[in-house]
Amino acid sequence: MSAWRAVGSGDPVSDGIVAVGELEPLAAERLAGEVWDYVAGGAGDERTLRAAGDAWAAHGLSPHAMRDVSDLTTEVELLGRRMAHPILLAPTATHVRYHPGAELETLRGAQTAGSLLTLSSLGSIVPDDLGKAAQAIDAAWWMQVYLQRDRSLSYAYLDQAVAAGTEALVLTVDTPSLGARDRDRRDSFGASRGVAFPTLAHLPPVADPAPPHRRVWNPHLANDVSERDVTELARRYEIPVLVKGVLRADDARRAVDAGAGGVIVSNHGARNLDTVAPTAAVLADVVDAVAGEVPVLVDGGIRRGTDIATALCLGARAVLVGRPVIWGLATYGAAGVQHVVEVLRTELEMAMALLGASRVSDLGRDLLLTRR
Ligand SMILES: Cc1cc2nc3c(=O)[nH]c(=O)nc-3n(C[C@H](O)[C@H](O)[C@H](O)COP(=O)(O)O)c2cc1C
């Protein structure tokens, strides 16, 4: 851990980092080429990746003037927990590639900023260790789930995660196969060389002998995940199961009818199927289909407070942030993660004030040019 040094002065505030996007080139500079490719890349020609941010802006904001916003709060209620703001950390794999403190470092940053970490099941530490650290600093966290074909192998680490205090499970349902990530295929998974997945350490060793251009399946992931798994996880663990990776109204309905405690609209950071719709374009359909029965969350290209305000106007209860958290972790460690969340929260406060909304519940579709 001693060899790791933050960039600049070590403090993103003193270094004058005012927007999360400023961290991206700094992270690119210090991560090895194939690791950066793994973080930054998307599927195919990266059309959906490029479209993500503009799709939020395309809704256009239509603010109210002459509103008293002197008593403004970004507070939200999410699955029984009051949160100071609706900005969560999306699950992203193996944080040890970005910082030697791995997810424990990320957790500290998230906690200080009043956010919540989602531990990837391809994380660098086991849920038990995260749970202990979280308990020591009173941090909330969720466990993301990639099921194995043999479900009993997954239940082994999920039992541990639930015992360690995860408040919810996030079942990722959008990854039955690898995405055509050219950058990773070119690097031939160079970014994964020497990377361990402690949560999956009890699994039989698997290797795909196919050359990179003929690989379809991720040997770590099941390709038969269905709504039966939602029902089974909810029954087995009796905590909310959020279904992550939904892009259609009918799938959202199936998830809710199967017992989902929440739906996360996500295209996996545009890393799986290129040319799918940006999440900003399909969020409203999912919100309408779910009809308030459970919270709808969203991720993908959230880089500004106005993106968050737009998502909330469309009906999302909260947003998750993926790559910017990695940029923060790789450059400033916990302080960088904290800074990313704080900058986004500050920008959300500004956006709400400028929209004439003093409560998150004041954000509605009437404030969007596309929905009037
Ligand atoms: C490097 C990286 C690793 C990821 N690993 C996972 C993962 O292990 N499980 C998962 O459900 N999603 C994973 N995702 C997807 C994120 O949870 C999230 O959906 C996406 O990053 C959001 O888009 P954004 O990066 O534009 O904020 C990963 C994304 C990135 C960039």
The ligand as an SDF file (V2000), in Angstrom:
LIG
                    3D

 31 33  0  0  0  0  0  0  0  0999 V2000
  -14.7030   -1.3710  -15.3310 C   0  0  0  0  0  0  0  0  0  0  0  0
  -16.1370   -1.7500  -15.1480 C   0  0  0  0  0  0  0  0  0  0  0  0
  -16.4500   -2.9330  -14.4940 C   0  0  0  0  0  0  0  0  0  0  0  0
  -17.7890   -3.2840  -14.2920 C   0  0  0  0  0  0  0  0  0  0  0  0
  -18.0740   -4.4270  -13.5840 N   0  0  0  0  0  0  0  0  0  0  0  0
  -19.3700   -4.7410  -13.3330 C   0  0  0  0  0  0  0  0  0  0  0  0
  -19.6900   -5.8580  -12.5200 C   0  0  0  0  0  0  0  0  0  0  0  0
  -18.8180   -6.5610  -12.0150 O   0  0  0  0  0  0  0  0  0  0  0  0
  -21.0140   -6.1310  -12.3180 N   0  0  0  0  0  0  0  0  0  0  0  0
  -22.0190   -5.3570  -12.8560 C   0  0  0  0  0  0  0  0  0  0  0  0
  -23.1990   -5.6470  -12.6470 O   0  0  0  0  0  0  0  0  0  0  0  0
  -21.7240   -4.2790  -13.6110 N   0  0  0  0  0  0  0  0  0  0  0  0
  -20.4460   -3.9490  -13.8500 C   0  0  0  0  0  0  0  0  0  0  0  0
  -20.1620   -2.8300  -14.5920 N   0  0  0  0  0  0  0  0  0  0  0  0
  -21.2700   -1.9400  -15.0470 C   0  0  0  0  0  0  0  0  0  0  0  0
  -21.5810   -0.8670  -13.9920 C   0  0  0  0  0  0  0  0  0  0  0  0
  -22.1860   -1.4290  -12.8530 O   0  0  0  0  0  0  0  0  0  0  0  0
  -22.5410    0.2170  -14.5200 C   0  0  0  0  0  0  0  0  0  0  0  0
  -23.6860   -0.4090  -15.0520 O   0  0  0  0  0  0  0  0  0  0  0  0
  -21.9180    1.1510  -15.5700 C   0  0  0  0  0  0  0  0  0  0  0  0
  -20.5360    1.3260  -15.3620 O   0  0  0  0  0  0  0  0  0  0  0  0
  -22.6210    2.5070  -15.5250 C   0  0  0  0  0  0  0  0  0  0  0  0
  -22.1600    3.3450  -16.5230 O   0  0  0  0  0  0  0  0  0  0  0  0
  -21.0390    4.4890  -16.3120 P   0  0  0  0  0  0  0  0  0  0  0  0
  -19.7330    3.7860  -16.1980 O   0  0  0  0  0  0  0  0  0  0  0  0
  -21.1730    5.2940  -17.5530 O   0  0  0  0  0  0  0  0  0  0  0  0
  -21.3920    5.2710  -15.0650 O   0  0  0  0  0  0  0  0  0  0  0  0
  -18.8260   -2.4560  -14.8000 C   0  0  0  0  0  0  0  0  0  0  0  0
  -18.4960   -1.2660  -15.4690 C   0  0  0  0  0  0  0  0  0  0  0  0
  -17.1700   -0.9010  -15.6330 C   0  0  0  0  0  0  0  0  0  0  0  0
  -16.8620    0.3930  -16.3140 C   0  0  0  0  0  0  0  0  0  0  0  0
  1  2  1  0
  2  3  1  0
  2 30  2  0
  3  4  2  0
  4  5  1  0
  4 28  1  0
  5  6  2  0
  6  7  1  0
  6 13  1  0
  7  8  2  0
  7  9  1  0
  9 10  1  0
 10 11  2  0
 10 12  1  0
 12 13  2  0
 13 14  1  0
 14 15  1  0
 14 28  1  0
 15 16  1  0
 16 17  1  0
 16 18  1  0
 18 19  1  0
 18 20  1  0
 20 21  1  0
 20 22  1  0
 22 23  1  0
 23 24  1  0
 24 25  2  0
 24 26  1  0
 24 27  1  0
 28 29  2  0
 29 30  1  0
 30 31  1  0
M  END
$$$$
